[in-house]
Amino acid sequence: MTPKNNIVIGIIVGLVIIASYNVEANPLEFAEGLPNLGIVLEEILVLENIIDNMKYVPTALWAMLETLQMAFIGTVIGVVIGLPFSMLAARNLNNKFIYAPIRALLAIIRTFPSILWAMLFVIVVGLGPFAGVLAIILYTIGFVTKLQYESIETIDSDPMDAVSSIGVSKFQLIRYVVIPESASHLLGQMLYMFDYNVRQSTILGIVGAGGIGFFVVQYIKFFEYGKVAVFMFVVLMVVLGIDWASVKIRDKYIIKSQHGVEVLAK
Amino acid sequence: MKQIQMIKNPPFSLISTNKIIQMSDVSTSYDSRNFALEKINLSIDRGTNYAIVGQSGSGKSTLLKLMNGMMIPSNGTIKIDYITPNMNNKKFKKMMHTIGYIPQSLGLVKNITVLDNILIGALPRLNKIQSFFKKFPEHEITEAKRIISLVGLTGKENRKAYMLSGGEKRRVAIARALMQKPTILLADEIVSELDHVTAKEIMNLVADAQKRMNLTAIMVHHDMQLALEYANRVAVIKEGHKILEIGVEGDTIVDFQTGDLNTEEIMGMYADDTKK
């Protein structure tokens, strides 16, 4: 370990201590508060309470379905709107007078998390899932566009040069080279975004933008942790299911086209 | 190896005034210090099978890129059918579809099928709506299938490009260029890295298409023997300079290089270089 490294580590440790003091992060307080979690778990894990709370499973599933629909609509519409923007933001397809302002706009959209956009849309369209959908669409545009223009910029320049030399239009180049060559990335990004948006949609209810989060917040307010646990369990199961499906879809449609090999269906 | 007889005065059959490509004192560089090509003069007749031979880094690929407008010379003039090749030149843009270009990397779109790759050659003939909906007219699809048969890929129309062998990929790249209905074919070392038998098959394929369509084929090689076997004319490029230009007719080689250069000596030196 060089003296220079010691100084860097010392500075980082010092900054962590200062920041912890500023945000009143006290490990002792955490240790003292841990038994409170035990009380909550005790309430949740009592068999009688579990049986009693099971009657909320249909409501939780229905709310989760609403959340999934919000995420699905938001992802699909966000990607559809974002795709043309990603073509305009790619440096290998445009000059800086086109890609620079588009990138700036997208950076502004990404600056705010979807929950802040949801608050804004609650003001515009009122409480309910529609505000959440609008927030997800906007955030997806900002995020997926960045992922997509970055993957467009990594496309092999050889087919682009070869096809450009035929005298095709910019639109034809995009339609016949850029989209096929980046399609596997786009599918992967859509899956990632859907996965991300499902998780995001579960908390948008906090600001009244619909979905399962709305119920969770209401039950937490009234200290009904048993019901919260049922809803959280449903979220966990659905997110794990989406993860599993994503892996299967990636194996079947993405890996082989990115690596030029066939992946045998398991 | 071809036995050659060298003469100084070209026979009438090798003299033509029907020039399709003319380069005059062309120089170009990738940076401000070193020239990739320096003071190149070339004059290529319509319908010629022209070969450019040189070692790696000699500037032969750059020469092709200048001909199809992908690069612009820093000095000198280039005319392709009396039009300056430059992608920003509207007149040249209109004639780009008549120049089939096969880069060394082949430039295939790997995630689409053989048929779709070949149909790309027909794109300049499609309108915007047909392009958007990928709706190729029936006669274009028929033509693509005819070319697929010509290059020996029948039965592999629906294979994705990434699933093909090296030789098959080259056939697709040639087919895409032929689909353009070109008058000029530029091919950059398309048989390098191939075994001898496959290389000959590919070269025969191009030579056959060149004769059948009366193409002006300009092919880059690093193998002098291959060039002498197929080309009517051969230019040798070394370190950015054209050091030799010869005409080939049967077993006769005609020296077109003016100056004090000794052609036999240079060819001998070059043959030695390529063996290393």
Interface residues (C-beta under 8 A of the other chain):
Chain A: D158 P159 M160 D161 A162 V163 S164 S165 I166 G167 V168 S169 F171 Q172 R175 Y176 V177 P180 E181 A183 S184 S257 G260 E262
Chain B: N68 G69 M70 M87 K93 K94 M95 M96 H97 I99 Y101 I102 P103 S105 L106 G107 L108 V109 K110 N111 I112 D116 I120 G121 L123 P124 L126 K128 S131 F132 K134 K160 Y162 M163 A173 Q180
